[in-house]
Amino acid sequence: MATPPQTRRPDPLTMEVVELIGDVVTRFHEDYEEAAGQHALTGAQARLLNLLSLESLPMRKLAQRLKCEPSNVTGIVDRLEARGLVERRPDPADRRVKLAAATEEGQRMALDLREGLRFAHEPLAGLSEEERRSLRDLLRRMLAG
């Protein structure tokens, strides 16, 4: 009788891949923290600004995406708003809801942050376009599953 998949031990190759993914995540976070620091931002502020540069979001959704308490998000938005990087706007679909949105300056800083990530430029730049496409496609498959 076959062992159910959830109780079967991962094979050594799978474990090595898991460890490598962990190393990539650690390196990405370190690089992101360093890039944020160059803009006098914390990592959390930089991540929130990056999210808002892609779309305006209500505080509740920001908290869900950042996996933190809504009160933490409020404080982060307050600090970014004081610097002119984020603003609160009424939600056109529901005027009772406030959306946080990146200002033009916030959009520029978020782009600078992304472009300043060494990790994106160094190891990934060493891969061919075909290898980067393959990696992208494999990561998409992993995240979709």
N, CA, C and O atoms as CSV, one atom per row, in Angstrom:
chain,resi,resn,atom,element,x,y,z
A,1,MET,N,N,0.836,-1.173,0.000
A,1,MET,CA,C,0.000,0.000,0.000
A,1,MET,C,C,0.888,1.246,0.000
A,1,MET,O,O,1.859,1.327,0.753
A,2,ALA,N,N,0.549,2.200,-0.841
A,2,ALA,CA,C,1.351,3.429,-0.966
A,2,ALA,C,C,1.112,4.347,0.232
A,2,ALA,O,O,0.012,4.416,0.781
A,3,THR,N,N,2.179,5.049,0.617
A,3,THR,CA,C,2.090,6.013,1.705
A,3,THR,C,C,1.380,7.253,1.190
A,3,THR,O,O,1.677,7.714,0.088
A,4,PRO,N,N,0.428,7.817,1.975
A,4,PRO,CA,C,-0.232,9.056,1.525
A,4,PRO,C,C,0.807,10.157,1.310
A,4,PRO,O,O,1.784,10.236,2.055
A,5,PRO,N,N,0.606,11.010,0.297
A,5,PRO,CA,C,1.594,12.054,-0.040
A,5,PRO,C,C,1.946,12.971,1.119
A,5,PRO,O,O,3.095,13.401,1.221
A,6,GLN,N,N,0.987,13.290,2.007
A,6,GLN,CA,C,1.285,14.242,3.071
A,6,GLN,C,C,2.195,13.661,4.145
A,6,GLN,O,O,2.785,14.423,4.911
A,7,THR,N,N,2.334,12.312,4.231
A,7,THR,CA,C,3.194,11.731,5.258
A,7,THR,C,C,4.514,11.230,4.688
A,7,THR,O,O,5.416,10.870,5.444
A,8,ARG,N,N,4.637,11.204,3.383
A,8,ARG,CA,C,5.869,10.752,2.752
A,8,ARG,C,C,6.961,11.793,2.930
A,8,ARG,O,O,6.710,12.991,2.805
A,9,ARG,N,N,8.167,11.339,3.218
A,9,ARG,CA,C,9.292,12.258,3.380
A,9,ARG,C,C,9.749,12.753,2.010
A,9,ARG,O,O,9.793,11.988,1.047
A,10,PRO,N,N,10.094,14.060,1.932
A,10,PRO,CA,C,10.604,14.571,0.649
A,10,PRO,C,C,11.946,13.913,0.314
A,10,PRO,O,O,12.737,13.573,1.194
A,11,ASP,N,N,12.165,13.753,-0.961
A,11,ASP,CA,C,13.425,13.169,-1.420
A,11,ASP,C,C,14.544,14.210,-1.256
A,11,ASP,O,O,14.259,15.398,-1.103
A,12,PRO,N,N,15.817,13.774,-1.287
A,12,PRO,CA,C,16.941,14.706,-1.084
A,12,PRO,C,C,16.964,15.878,-2.086
A,12,PRO,O,O,17.312,16.999,-1.715
A,13,LEU,N,N,16.604,15.626,-3.320
A,13,LEU,CA,C,16.596,16.703,-4.317
A,13,LEU,C,C,15.567,17.762,-3.941
A,13,LEU,O,O,15.854,18.957,-4.005
A,14,THR,N,N,14.380,17.333,-3.553
A,14,THR,CA,C,13.341,18.280,-3.140
A,14,THR,C,C,13.817,19.088,-1.947
A,14,THR,O,O,13.619,20.303,-1.904
A,15,MET,N,N,14.441,18.434,-0.979
A,15,MET,CA,C,14.940,19.143,0.200
A,15,MET,C,C,16.012,20.161,-0.182
A,15,MET,O,O,16.052,21.259,0.374
A,16,GLU,N,N,16.875,19.802,-1.124
A,16,GLU,CA,C,17.899,20.752,-1.578
A,16,GLU,C,C,17.250,21.962,-2.246
A,16,GLU,O,O,17.670,23.097,-2.022
A,17,VAL,N,N,16.222,21.719,-3.070
A,17,VAL,CA,C,15.515,22.820,-3.727
A,17,VAL,C,C,14.867,23.718,-2.681
A,17,VAL,O,O,14.932,24.942,-2.795
A,18,VAL,N,N,14.244,23.128,-1.665
A,18,VAL,CA,C,13.615,23.906,-0.604
A,18,VAL,C,C,14.653,24.778,0.102
A,18,VAL,O,O,14.400,25.953,0.368
A,19,GLU,N,N,15.813,24.209,0.403
A,19,GLU,CA,C,16.879,24.985,1.047
A,19,GLU,C,C,17.356,26.121,0.145
A,19,GLU,O,O,17.604,27.227,0.625
A,20,LEU,N,N,17.485,25.866,-1.130
A,20,LEU,CA,C,17.919,26.904,-2.067
A,20,LEU,C,C,16.886,28.024,-2.171
A,20,LEU,O,O,17.242,29.201,-2.239
A,21,ILE,N,N,15.602,27.652,-2.184
A,21,ILE,CA,C,14.553,28.674,-2.212
A,21,ILE,C,C,14.653,29.532,-0.957
A,21,ILE,O,O,14.523,30.754,-1.028
A,22,GLY,N,N,14.883,28.902,0.186
A,22,GLY,CA,C,15.055,29.653,1.433
A,22,GLY,C,C,16.223,30.608,1.356
A,22,GLY,O,O,16.131,31.742,1.824
A,23,ASP,N,N,17.333,30.158,0.765
A,23,ASP,CA,C,18.509,31.025,0.614
A,23,ASP,C,C,18.204,32.208,-0.308
A,23,ASP,O,O,18.641,33.330,-0.049
A,24,VAL,N,N,17.452,31.955,-1.386
A,24,VAL,CA,C,17.074,33.029,-2.313
A,24,VAL,C,C,16.195,34.044,-1.591
A,24,VAL,O,O,16.399,35.250,-1.734
A,25,VAL,N,N,15.224,33.571,-0.820
A,25,VAL,CA,C,14.325,34.470,-0.086
A,25,VAL,C,C,15.129,35.320,0.899
A,25,VAL,O,O,14.922,36.530,0.991
A,26,THR,N,N,16.039,34.691,1.630
A,26,THR,CA,C,16.871,35.429,2.585
A,26,THR,C,C,17.687,36.496,1.881
A,26,THR,O,O,17.745,37.642,2.328
A,27,ARG,N,N,18.308,36.122,0.794
A,27,ARG,CA,C,19.143,37.081,0.048
A,27,ARG,C,C,18.303,38.229,-0.508
A,27,ARG,O,O,18.728,39.384,-0.485
A,28,PHE,N,N,17.120,37.908,-1.005
A,28,PHE,CA,C,16.222,38.935,-1.534
A,28,PHE,C,C,15.838,39.915,-0.424
A,28,PHE,O,O,15.886,41.128,-0.627
A,29,HIS,N,N,15.456,39.395,0.753
A,29,HIS,CA,C,15.063,40.268,1.855
A,29,HIS,C,C,16.219,41.147,2.320
A,29,HIS,O,O,16.016,42.324,2.618
A,30,GLU,N,N,17.418,40.597,2.384
A,30,GLU,CA,C,18.594,41.392,2.773
A,30,GLU,C,C,18.826,42.517,1.770
A,30,GLU,O,O,19.071,43.661,2.154
A,31,ASP,N,N,18.748,42.189,0.501
A,31,ASP,CA,C,18.957,43.179,-0.558
A,31,ASP,C,C,17.866,44.243,-0.514
A,31,ASP,O,O,18.139,45.430,-0.687
A,32,TYR,N,N,16.633,43.811,-0.282
A,32,TYR,CA,C,15.507,44.742,-0.226
A,32,TYR,C,C,15.664,45.697,0.954
A,32,TYR,O,O,15.404,46.893,0.823
A,33,GLU,N,N,16.090,45.172,2.111
A,33,GLU,CA,C,16.314,46.012,3.294
A,33,GLU,C,C,17.399,47.053,3.017
A,33,GLU,O,O,17.275,48.215,3.403
A,34,GLU,N,N,18.462,46.618,2.342
A,34,GLU,CA,C,19.546,47.547,2.014
A,34,GLU,C,C,19.070,48.633,1.050
A,34,GLU,O,O,19.382,49.809,1.238
A,35,ALA,N,N,18.319,48.245,0.023
A,35,ALA,CA,C,17.792,49.225,-0.938
A,35,ALA,C,C,16.843,50.193,-0.231
A,35,ALA,O,O,16.865,51.393,-0.506
A,36,ALA,N,N,16.015,49.681,0.674
A,36,ALA,CA,C,15.087,50.531,1.425
A,36,ALA,C,C,15.866,51.539,2.269
A,36,ALA,O,O,15.516,52.717,2.321
A,37,GLY,N,N,16.918,51.069,2.923
A,37,GLY,CA,C,17.728,51.939,3.771
A,37,GLY,C,C,18.353,53.090,2.999
A,37,GLY,O,O,18.531,54.181,3.540
A,38,GLN,N,N,18.683,52.851,1.745
A,38,GLN,CA,C,19.265,53.913,0.918
A,38,GLN,C,C,18.260,55.030,0.639
A,38,GLN,O,O,18.638,56.132,0.241
A,39,HIS,N,N,16.976,54.731,0.853
A,39,HIS,CA,C,15.921,55.733,0.675
A,39,HIS,C,C,15.330,56.146,2.016
A,39,HIS,O,O,14.257,56.746,2.070
A,40,ALA,N,N,16.040,55.820,3.105
A,40,ALA,CA,C,15.584,56.115,4.470
A,40,ALA,C,C,14.217,55.516,4.756
A,40,ALA,O,O,13.374,56.133,5.408
A,41,LEU,N,N,14.011,54.299,4.256
A,41,LEU,CA,C,12.776,53.550,4.498
A,41,LEU,C,C,13.105,52.266,5.242
A,41,LEU,O,O,14.215,51.744,5.143
A,42,THR,N,N,12.130,51.762,5.987
A,42,THR,CA,C,12.260,50.420,6.543
A,42,THR,C,C,11.848,49.426,5.452
A,42,THR,O,O,11.263,49.808,4.439
A,43,GLY,N,N,12.156,48.169,5.671
A,43,GLY,CA,C,11.736,47.146,4.712
A,43,GLY,C,C,10.229,47.105,4.556
A,43,GLY,O,O,9.722,46.961,3.444
A,44,ALA,N,N,9.502,47.230,5.672
A,44,ALA,CA,C,8.033,47.209,5.622
A,44,ALA,C,C,7.496,48.401,4.836
A,44,ALA,O,O,6.554,48.261,4.057
A,45,GLN,N,N,8.100,49.580,5.043
A,45,GLN,CA,C,7.668,50.757,4.292
A,45,GLN,C,C,7.916,50.557,2.795
A,45,GLN,O,O,7.074,50.906,1.968
A,46,ALA,N,N,9.062,50.001,2.458
A,46,ALA,CA,C,9.401,49.775,1.050
A,46,ALA,C,C,8.449,48.763,0.422
A,46,ALA,O,O,7.995,48.957,-0.706
A,47,ARG,N,N,8.144,47.686,1.141
A,47,ARG,CA,C,7.223,46.676,0.595
A,47,ARG,C,C,5.833,47.273,0.379
A,47,ARG,O,O,5.202,47.028,-0.649
A,48,LEU,N,N,5.360,48.057,1.348
A,48,LEU,CA,C,4.052,48.684,1.216
A,48,LEU,C,C,4.044,49.660,0.042
A,48,LEU,O,O,3.100,49.678,-0.748
A,49,LEU,N,N,5.084,50.462,-0.071
A,49,LEU,CA,C,5.174,51.415,-1.175
A,49,LEU,C,C,5.187,50.680,-2.515
A,49,LEU,O,O,4.550,51.116,-3.474
A,50,ASN,N,N,5.902,49.581,-2.576
A,50,ASN,CA,C,5.937,48.796,-3.808
A,50,ASN,C,C,4.541,48.283,-4.164
A,50,ASN,O,O,4.124,48.376,-5.319
A,51,LEU,N,N,3.819,47.745,-3.185
A,51,LEU,CA,C,2.450,47.277,-3.436
A,51,LEU,C,C,1.577,48.405,-3.968
A,51,LEU,O,O,0.835,48.231,-4.935
A,52,LEU,N,N,1.677,49.573,-3.319
A,52,LEU,CA,C,0.833,50.698,-3.726
A,52,LEU,C,C,1.248,51.302,-5.053
A,52,LEU,O,O,0.455,51.996,-5.689
A,53,SER,N,N,2.478,51.051,-5.484
A,53,SER,CA,C,2.890,51.541,-6.803
A,53,SER,C,C,2.243,50.718,-7.907
A,53,SER,O,O,2.179,51.154,-9.057
A,54,LEU,N,N,1.766,49.533,-7.561
A,54,LEU,CA,C,1.117,48.664,-8.541
A,54,LEU,C,C,-0.394,48.881,-8.592
A,54,LEU,O,O,-1.011,48.780,-9.652
A,55,GLU,N,N,-0.991,49.187,-7.409
A,55,GLU,CA,C,-2.427,49.450,-7.347
A,55,GLU,C,C,-2.775,50.087,-6.003
A,55,GLU,O,O,-2.106,49.849,-4.997
A,56,SER,N,N,-3.824,50.894,-6.003
A,56,SER,CA,C,-4.339,51.470,-4.762
A,56,SER,C,C,-5.103,50.381,-4.023
A,56,SER,O,O,-5.821,49.586,-4.631
A,57,LEU,N,N,-4.937,50.355,-2.694
A,57,LEU,CA,C,-5.567,49.292,-1.908
A,57,LEU,C,C,-6.133,49.844,-0.612
A,57,LEU,O,O,-5.590,50.795,-0.049
A,58,PRO,N,N,-7.240,49.243,-0.127
A,58,PRO,CA,C,-7.720,49.604,1.205
A,58,PRO,C,C,-6.776,49.039,2.264
A,58,PRO,O,O,-6.054,48.074,2.014
A,59,MET,N,N,-6.790,49.640,3.429
A,59,MET,CA,C,-5.882,49.245,4.509
A,59,MET,C,C,-6.025,47.750,4.840
A,59,MET,O,O,-5.031,47.062,5.076
A,60,ARG,N,N,-7.250,47.267,4.855
A,60,ARG,CA,C,-7.487,45.860,5.200
A,60,ARG,C,C,-6.750,44.925,4.238
A,60,ARG,O,O,-6.132,43.949,4.664
A,61,LYS,N,N,-6.820,45.227,2.948
A,61,LYS,CA,C,-6.128,44.386,1.963
A,61,LYS,C,C,-4.615,44.517,2.078
A,61,LYS,O,O,-3.886,43.540,1.906
A,62,LEU,N,N,-4.144,45.728,2.368
A,62,LEU,CA,C,-2.708,45.918,2.574
A,62,LEU,C,C,-2.228,45.046,3.733
A,62,LEU,O,O,-1.185,44.400,3.640
A,63,ALA,N,N,-2.988,45.032,4.816
A,63,ALA,CA,C,-2.624,44.223,5.982
A,63,ALA,C,C,-2.588,42.747,5.607
A,63,ALA,O,O,-1.684,42.021,6.021
A,64,GLN,N,N,-3.561,42.304,4.829
A,64,GLN,CA,C,-3.577,40.897,4.395
A,64,GLN,C,C,-2.366,40.575,3.535
A,64,GLN,O,O,-1.721,39.544,3.728
A,65,ARG,N,N,-2.055,41.441,2.595
A,65,ARG,CA,C,-0.922,41.190,1.698
A,65,ARG,C,C,0.409,41.208,2.440
A,65,ARG,O,O,1.309,40.426,2.132
A,66,LEU,N,N,0.531,42.105,3.420
A,66,LEU,CA,C,1.774,42.213,4.179
A,66,LEU,C,C,1.809,41.246,5.367
A,66,LEU,O,O,2.823,41.120,6.054
A,67,LYS,N,N,0.677,40.565,5.594
A,67,LYS,CA,C,0.558,39.609,6.697
A,67,LYS,C,C,0.882,40.266,8.040
A,67,LYS,O,O,1.710,39.783,8.812
A,68,CYS,N,N,0.197,41.388,8.287
A,68,CYS,CA,C,0.375,42.097,9.553
A,68,CYS,C,C,-0.957,42.695,9.993
A,68,CYS,O,O,-1.949,42.642,9.266
A,69,GLU,N,N,-0.961,43.250,11.170
A,69,GLU,CA,C,-2.167,43.847,11.737
A,69,GLU,C,C,-2.511,45.161,11.022
A,69,GLU,O,O,-1.614,45.908,10.629
A,70,PRO,N,N,-3.808,45.438,10.856
A,70,PRO,CA,C,-4.203,46.706,10.225
A,70,PRO,C,C,-3.637,47.936,10.943
A,70,PRO,O,O,-3.326,48.935,10.294
A,71,SER,N,N,-3.500,47.878,12.266
A,71,SER,CA,C,-2.944,49.036,12.985
A,71,SER,C,C,-1.498,49.294,12.569
A,71,SER,O,O,-1.069,50.446,12.518
A,72,ASN,N,N,-0.737,48.230,12.269
A,72,ASN,CA,C,0.636,48.411,11.777
A,72,ASN,C,C,0.632,49.104,10.419
A,72,ASN,O,O,1.449,49.987,10.158
A,73,VAL,N,N,-0.299,48.692,9.558
A,73,VAL,CA,C,-0.394,49.283,8.223
A,73,VAL,C,C,-0.735,50.770,8.334
A,73,VAL,O,O,-0.186,51.593,7.601
A,74,THR,N,N,-1.634,51.107,9.245
A,74,THR,CA,C,-2.006,52.506,9.438
A,74,THR,C,C,-0.780,53.336,9.792
A,74,THR,O,O,-0.587,54.424,9.249
A,75,GLY,N,N,0.049,52.831,10.698
A,75,GLY,CA,C,1.269,53.549,11.080
A,75,GLY,C,C,2.238,53.702,9.927
A,75,GLY,O,O,2.833,54.765,9.750
A,76,ILE,N,N,2.402,52.653,9.144
A,76,ILE,CA,C,3.314,52.711,7.999
A,76,ILE,C,C,2.803,53.725,6.970
A,76,ILE,O,O,3.569,54.534,6.447
A,77,VAL,N,N,1.487,53.668,6.688
A,77,VAL,CA,C,0.896,54.611,5.728
A,77,VAL,C,C,1.039,56.038,6.249
A,77,VAL,O,O,1.349,56.949,5.481
A,78,ASP,N,N,0.815,56.240,7.549
A,78,ASP,CA,C,0.967,57.582,8.132
A,78,ASP,C,C,2.376,58.127,7.880
A,78,ASP,O,O,2.535,59.280,7.477
A,79,ARG,N,N,3.394,57.296,8.119
A,79,ARG,CA,C,4.779,57.758,7.940
A,79,ARG,C,C,5.091,58.041,6.469
A,79,ARG,O,O,5.764,59.022,6.154
A,80,LEU,N,N,4.604,57.188,5.576
A,80,LEU,CA,C,4.835,57.420,4.142
A,80,LEU,C,C,4.051,58.641,3.646
A,80,LEU,O,O,4.517,59.380,2.779
A,81,GLU,N,N,2.870,58.836,4.205
A,81,GLU,CA,C,2.058,59.998,3.834
A,81,GLU,C,C,2.752,61.286,4.274
A,81,GLU,O,O,2.737,62.279,3.547
A,82,ALA,N,N,3.360,61.270,5.461
A,82,ALA,CA,C,4.077,62.449,5.961
A,82,ALA,C,C,5.249,62.815,5.057
A,82,ALA,O,O,5.646,63.978,4.991
A,83,ARG,N,N,5.799,61.826,4.361
A,83,ARG,CA,C,6.919,62.085,3.435
A,83,ARG,C,C,6.444,62.399,2.022
A,83,ARG,O,O,7.265,62.637,1.136
A,84,GLY,N,N,5.136,62.402,1.798
A,84,GLY,CA,C,4.593,62.708,0.483
A,84,GLY,C,C,4.687,61.552,-0.505
A,84,GLY,O,O,4.599,61.768,-1.714
A,85,LEU,N,N,4.863,60.331,-0.012
A,85,LEU,CA,C,5.007,59.165,-0.887
A,85,LEU,C,C,3.694,58.418,-1.094
A,85,LEU,O,O,3.528,57.697,-2.078
A,86,VAL,N,N,2.767,58.597,-0.163
A,86,VAL,CA,C,1.485,57.898,-0.188
A,86,VAL,C,C,0.401,58.899,0.181
A,86,VAL,O,O,0.639,59.845,0.932
A,87,GLU,N,N,-0.793,58.678,-0.357
A,87,GLU,CA,C,-1.944,59.482,0.036
A,87,GLU,C,C,-3.152,58.579,0.201
A,87,GLU,O,O,-3.215,57.484,-0.359
A,88,ARG,N,N,-4.109,59.060,0.982
A,88,ARG,CA,C,-5.372,58.345,1.156
A,88,ARG,C,C,-6.407,58.994,0.251
A,88,ARG,O,O,-6.500,60.218,0.168
A,89,ARG,N,N,-7.191,58.146,-0.431
A,89,ARG,CA,C,-8.227,58.631,-1.346
A,89,ARG,C,C,-9.517,57.868,-1.065
A,89,ARG,O,O,-9.477,56.723,-0.615
A,90,PRO,N,N,-10.658,58.498,-1.329
A,90,PRO,CA,C,-11.910,57.743,-1.193
A,90,PRO,C,C,-11.992,56.690,-2.306
A,90,PRO,O,O,-11.564,56.928,-3.436
A,91,ASP,N,N,-12.539,55.542,-1.968
A,91,ASP,CA,C,-12.746,54.476,-2.947
A,91,ASP,C,C,-13.925,54.882,-3.831
A,91,ASP,O,O,-15.019,55.106,-3.313
A,92,PRO,N,N,-13.735,54.984,-5.149
A,92,PRO,CA,C,-14.848,55.390,-6.020
A,92,PRO,C,C,-16.046,54.437,-5.929
A,92,PRO,O,O,-17.184,54.844,-6.162
A,93,ALA,N,N,-15.787,53.172,-5.589
A,93,ALA,CA,C,-16.874,52.197,-5.508
A,93,ALA,C,C,-17.620,52.272,-4.176
A,93,ALA,O,O,-18.780,51.868,-4.090
A,94,ASP,N,N,-16.956,52.787,-3.135
A,94,ASP,CA,C,-17.568,52.884,-1.810
A,94,ASP,C,C,-16.906,54.036,-1.065
A,94,ASP,O,O,-15.822,53.871,-0.505
A,95,ARG,N,N,-17.538,55.180,-1.055
A,95,ARG,CA,C,-16.945,56.398,-0.490
A,95,ARG,C,C,-16.625,56.263,0.995
A,95,ARG,O,O,-15.883,57.083,1.535
A,96,ARG,N,N,-17.169,55.243,1.671
A,96,ARG,CA,C,-16.864,55.030,3.095
A,96,ARG,C,C,-15.479,54.426,3.289
A,96,ARG,O,O,-14.906,54.495,4.376
A,97,VAL,N,N,-14.949,53.833,2.219
A,97,VAL,CA,C,-13.651,53.150,2.290
A,97,VAL,C,C,-12.556,54.077,1.778
A,97,VAL,O,O,-12.722,54.748,0.760
A,98,LYS,N,N,-11.442,54.104,2.492
A,98,LYS,CA,C,-10.277,54.889,2.053
A,98,LYS,C,C,-9.267,53.946,1.405
A,98,LYS,O,O,-8.971,52.873,1.930
A,99,LEU,N,N,-8.751,54.363,0.271
A,99,LEU,CA,C,-7.688,53.629,-0.406
A,99,LEU,C,C,-6.364,54.326,-0.140
A,99,LEU,O,O,-6.294,55.554,-0.110
A,100,ALA,N,N,-5.334,53.551,0.050
A,100,ALA,CA,C,-3.981,54.097,0.098
A,100,ALA,C,C,-3.429,53.997,-1.318
A,100,ALA,O,O,-3.605,52.984,-1.994
A,101,ALA,N,N,-2.764,55.053,-1.754
A,101,ALA,CA,C,-2.226,55.095,-3.117
A,101,ALA,C,C,-0.867,55.778,-3.108
A,101,ALA,O,O,-0.633,56.711,-2.340
A,102,ALA,N,N,0.016,55.306,-3.963
A,102,ALA,CA,C,1.326,55.948,-4.109
A,102,ALA,C,C,1.148,57.260,-4.869
A,102,ALA,O,O,0.415,57.325,-5.856
A,103,THR,N,N,1.821,58.290,-4.402
A,103,THR,CA,C,1.856,59.562,-5.125
A,103,THR,C,C,2.842,59.410,-6.289
A,103,THR,O,O,3.483,58.370,-6.435
A,104,GLU,N,N,2.956,60.444,-7.105
A,104,GLU,CA,C,3.946,60.396,-8.198
A,104,GLU,C,C,5.344,60.179,-7.632
A,104,GLU,O,O,6.119,59.380,-8.157
A,105,GLU,N,N,5.664,60.905,-6.545
A,105,GLU,CA,C,6.978,60.732,-5.910
A,105,GLU,C,C,7.127,59.314,-5.366
A,105,GLU,O,O,8.199,58.716,-5.461
A,106,GLY,N,N,6.056,58.783,-4.801
A,106,GLY,CA,C,6.084,57.408,-4.300
A,106,GLY,C,C,6.287,56.404,-5.424
A,106,GLY,O,O,7.000,55.414,-5.259
A,107,GLN,N,N,5.659,56.660,-6.565
A,107,GLN,CA,C,5.840,55.792,-7.745
A,107,GLN,C,C,7.311,55.799,-8.174
A,107,GLN,O,O,7.890,54.751,-8.459
A,108,ARG,N,N,7.905,57.003,-8.215
A,108,ARG,CA,C,9.315,57.117,-8.626
A,108,ARG,C,C,10.228,56.380,-7.638
A,108,ARG,O,O,11.154,55.679,-8.046
A,109,MET,N,N,9.960,56.545,-6.342
A,109,MET,CA,C,10.804,55.886,-5.347
A,109,MET,C,C,10.653,54.368,-5.418
A,109,MET,O,O,11.640,53.646,-5.282
A,110,ALA,N,N,9.435,53.876,-5.630
A,110,ALA,CA,C,9.218,52.431,-5.744
A,110,ALA,C,C,9.994,51.868,-6.944
A,110,ALA,O,O,10.573,50.785,-6.864
A,111,LEU,N,N,9.997,52.606,-8.041
A,111,LEU,CA,C,10.755,52.184,-9.216
A,111,LEU,C,C,12.253,52.192,-8.915
A,111,LEU,O,O,12.966,51.261,-9.289
A,112,ASP,N,N,12.728,53.230,-8.247
A,112,ASP,CA,C,14.142,53.289,-7.850
A,112,ASP,C,C,14.506,52.103,-6.960
A,112,ASP,O,O,15.569,51.503,-7.114
A,113,LEU,N,N,13.620,51.776,-6.038
A,113,LEU,CA,C,13.865,50.632,-5.151
A,113,LEU,C,C,14.014,49.345,-5.964
A,113,LEU,O,O,14.973,48.595,-5.783
A,114,ARG,N,N,13.061,49.098,-6.855
A,114,ARG,CA,C,13.113,47.865,-7.671
A,114,ARG,C,C,14.368,47.833,-8.534
A,114,ARG,O,O,15.018,46.796,-8.663
A,115,GLU,N,N,14.701,48.976,-9.123
A,115,GLU,CA,C,15.884,49.023,-9.984
A,115,GLU,C,C,17.173,48.920,-9.175
A,115,GLU,O,O,18.210,48.531,-9.714
A,116,GLY,N,N,17.123,49.260,-7.900
A,116,GLY,CA,C,18.302,49.217,-7.052
A,116,GLY,C,C,18.588,47.864,-6.428
A,116,GLY,O,O,19.573,47.713,-5.705
A,117,LEU,N,N,17.752,46.888,-6.692
A,117,LEU,CA,C,17.977,45.565,-6.111
A,117,LEU,C,C,19.119,44.869,-6.842
A,117,LEU,O,O,18.982,44.466,-7.997
A,118,ARG,N,N,20.240,44.735,-6.152
A,118,ARG,CA,C,21.399,44.066,-6.756
A,118,ARG,C,C,21.058,42.637,-7.131
A,118,ARG,O,O,21.497,42.135,-8.165
A,119,PHE,N,N,20.267,41.979,-6.281
A,119,PHE,CA,C,19.946,40.581,-6.518
A,119,PHE,C,C,19.295,40.393,-7.891
A,119,PHE,O,O,19.545,39.398,-8.571
A,120,ALA,N,N,18.470,41.346,-8.287
A,120,ALA,CA,C,17.816,41.249,-9.589
A,120,ALA,C,C,18.802,41.472,-10.730
A,120,ALA,O,O,18.612,40.970,-11.838
A,121,HIS,N,N,19.856,42.230,-10.445
A,121,HIS,CA,C,20.790,42.563,-11.516
A,121,HIS,C,C,21.948,41.586,-11.624
A,121,HIS,O,O,22.410,41.301,-12.729
A,122,GLU,N,N,22.425,41.070,-10.504
A,122,GLU,CA,C,23.626,40.236,-10.537
A,122,GLU,C,C,23.344,38.775,-10.912
A,122,GLU,O,O,23.664,38.374,-12.031
A,123,PRO,N,N,22.761,37.968,-10.023
A,123,PRO,CA,C,22.602,36.553,-10.380
A,123,PRO,C,C,21.658,36.329,-11.555
A,123,PRO,O,O,21.924,35.487,-12.413
A,124,LEU,N,N,20.562,37.073,-11.599
A,124,LEU,CA,C,19.616,36.857,-12.696
A,124,LEU,C,C,20.190,37.321,-14.027
A,124,LEU,O,O,19.907,36.733,-15.070
A,125,ALA,N,N,20.990,38.367,-13.990
A,125,ALA,CA,C,21.600,38.861,-15.226
A,125,ALA,C,C,22.588,37.838,-15.789
A,125,ALA,O,O,22.881,37.843,-16.985
A,126,GLY,N,N,23.096,36.963,-14.923
A,126,GLY,CA,C,24.021,35.927,-15.378
A,126,GLY,C,C,23.327,34.772,-16.084
A,126,GLY,O,O,23.983,33.903,-16.658
A,127,LEU,N,N,21.998,34.763,-16.042
A,127,LEU,CA,C,21.241,33.725,-16.744
A,127,LEU,C,C,20.856,34.226,-18.127
A,127,LEU,O,O,20.643,35.421,-18.331
A,128,SER,N,N,20.772,33.317,-19.053
A,128,SER,CA,C,20.322,33.703,-20.400
A,128,SER,C,C,18.842,34.055,-20.343
A,128,SER,O,O,18.160,33.746,-19.366
A,129,GLU,N,N,18.354,34.697,-21.384
A,129,GLU,CA,C,16.925,35.035,-21.440
A,129,GLU,C,C,16.084,33.764,-21.365
A,129,GLU,O,O,15.058,33.736,-20.685
A,130,GLU,N,N,16.510,32.719,-22.058
A,130,GLU,CA,C,15.777,31.448,-22.027
A,130,GLU,C,C,15.753,30.856,-20.612
A,130,GLU,O,O,14.730,30.324,-20.180
A,131,GLU,N,N,16.869,30.949,-19.896
A,131,GLU,CA,C,16.913,30.440,-18.522
A,131,GLU,C,C,16.008,31.261,-17.600
A,131,GLU,O,O,15.332,30.705,-16.734
A,132,ARG,N,N,15.996,32.589,-17.788
A,132,ARG,CA,C,15.119,33.432,-16.967
A,132,ARG,C,C,13.651,33.124,-17.251
A,132,ARG,O,O,12.830,33.091,-16.334
A,133,ARG,N,N,13.323,32.898,-18.529
A,133,ARG,CA,C,11.937,32.531,-18.874
A,133,ARG,C,C,11.560,31.196,-18.229
A,133,ARG,O,O,10.467,31.055,-17.679
A,134,SER,N,N,12.457,30.227,-18.298
A,134,SER,CA,C,12.194,28.919,-17.688
A,134,SER,C,C,12.003,29.053,-16.182
A,134,SER,O,O,11.086,28.460,-15.615
A,135,LEU,N,N,12.864,29.827,-15.537
A,135,LEU,CA,C,12.751,30.042,-14.098
A,135,LEU,C,C,11.421,30.720,-13.770
A,135,LEU,O,O,10.720,30.310,-12.845
A,136,ARG,N,N,11.082,31.750,-14.526
A,136,ARG,CA,C,9.805,32.438,-14.324
A,136,ARG,C,C,8.636,31.479,-14.452
A,136,ARG,O,O,7.728,31.482,-13.620
A,137,ASP,N,N,8.658,30.665,-15.486
A,137,ASP,CA,C,7.550,29.740,-15.723
A,137,ASP,C,C,7.452,28.691,-14.616
A,137,ASP,O,O,6.352,28.337,-14.192
A,138,LEU,N,N,8.583,28.198,-14.152
A,138,LEU,CA,C,8.581,27.218,-13.065
A,138,LEU,C,C,8.064,27.848,-11.769
A,138,LEU,O,O,7.285,27.225,-11.048
A,139,LEU,N,N,8.491,29.074,-11.470
A,139,LEU,CA,C,8.015,29.753,-10.270
A,139,LEU,C,C,6.511,30.008,-10.352
A,139,LEU,O,O,5.801,29.847,-9.360
A,140,ARG,N,N,6.027,30.400,-11.518
A,140,ARG,CA,C,4.576,30.604,-11.701
A,140,ARG,C,C,3.817,29.296,-11.448
A,140,ARG,O,O,2.765,29.299,-10.808
A,141,ARG,N,N,4.350,28.191,-11.947
A,141,ARG,CA,C,3.703,26.882,-11.728
A,141,ARG,C,C,3.686,26.531,-10.245
A,141,ARG,O,O,2.682,26.038,-9.731
A,142,MET,N,N,4.794,26.784,-9.561
A,142,MET,CA,C,4.850,26.493,-8.126
A,142,MET,C,C,3.819,27.332,-7.362
A,142,MET,O,O,3.129,26.817,-6.483
A,143,LEU,N,N,3.716,28.609,-7.694
A,143,LEU,CA,C,2.811,29.493,-6.977
A,143,LEU,C,C,1.355,29.230,-7.315
A,143,LEU,O,O,0.476,29.486,-6.492
A,144,ALA,N,N,1.084,28.727,-8.504
A,144,ALA,CA,C,-0.292,28.430,-8.911
A,144,ALA,C,C,-0.819,27.149,-8.251
A,144,ALA,O,O,-2.029,26.960,-8.125
A,145,GLY,N,N,0.105,26.272,-7.832
A,145,GLY,CA,C,-0.311,24.958,-7.305
A,145,GLY,C,C,-0.795,24.933,-5.949
A,145,GLY,O,O,-1.160,23.872,-5.443
